[in-house]
Amino acid sequence: MTTPMLAQAASIDHAEEVRRGERFEFGKNWARFLKVLDDRRIEQAQQSLAKMLGVKDLKGRRFLDIGSGSGLSSLVAHRMGASVTSFDYDPTSVACTTELRRRYANNDPGWRVERGSALDADYLATLGTFDIVYSWGVLHHTGDMWRGLDLAARLVEPDGTLFIAIYNDQGAWSRRWARIKRLYCSGSLGRIGVSGAIIPYWIMRGLAADLVWLRNPVRRYTDYGSSARGMAVWHDWHDWLGGYPFEYAKPEAILDFYSDRGFELRKLVTAGGSVGCNEFVFRRTSTAFASFAPGAMAQSM
């Protein structure tokens, strides 16, 4: 568990990275999202998680949410019966997750919310291991994705599940997006310029596609959460534009990485040739566990 002193130091580090334009303030975006969160979006998120994990409930399971963001995924895991531990590097994201625990779970002690970094091996070693380790669209924003992927693997119990989502490597397109995201995070002018140029383009492109295929263009936005884990389109747009640091990988690179660590792929949903996230559900084999015990985490990294 993080001490108040360590949490304060980490908050200072986070604020300095934001000031230098090296990190997007995900938490502020999530705080705005909580204003539109409702029961319908929560149900959509729960259906999405249950479908990917192939379960109806999580009763008796220990669930770790690495980079909890708004806290929505932690909330649905809690509703499905899991004992939940959530942590995030962004202090405002920690506050958002804490607010959801207060609002929907009556501050249940079976749902822990902490401040921590996915790259801090000493902190992660204090958490133990979990039946399900979940990190959707987070580890590619840490600034050291492969280290984050490795450390996350060490938190999974033998025969446990790892569910991650990582941006798809689209070569030049991905490198171009990295530059755009850095510009967005550079300050107010960069944020206004990027948003003003790209969001209207997305709106017009979507409208044109809907007209060609004779679809109701309004439903693109009203039905958005059903295909996006309960998210809201406006907040997702800014999450994408500002999501920096930004790394990515081809599906086969992720598969090879975890195969070498004794994980078996159970489910894969690709981004369909886009720069969006590929989703992976892995099972950790019992034979691999001894080589990657959490007690050896800090010494090996």
Secondary structure, DSSP 8 states (H G I E B T S, - for coil): ---HHHHHHHHHHHHHHHHTT-S--HHHHHHHHHTT--HHHHHHHHHHHHHHHT-S--TT-EEEEES-TTSHHHHHHHHTT-EEEEEESSHHHHHHHHHHHHHHHTT-TTEEEEE--TT-HHHHHTT--EEEEEEES-GGGSS-HHHHHHHHHTTEEEEEEEEEEEEB--THHHHHHHHHHHHHTT-HHHHHHHHHHHHHHHHHHHHHHHHHTT--TTHHHHTGGGGTTT--HHHHHHHHHH--S---B-HHHHHHHHHTTTEEEEEEE--TTSSSEEEEEEEE-HHHHGGG-GGGHHHH-
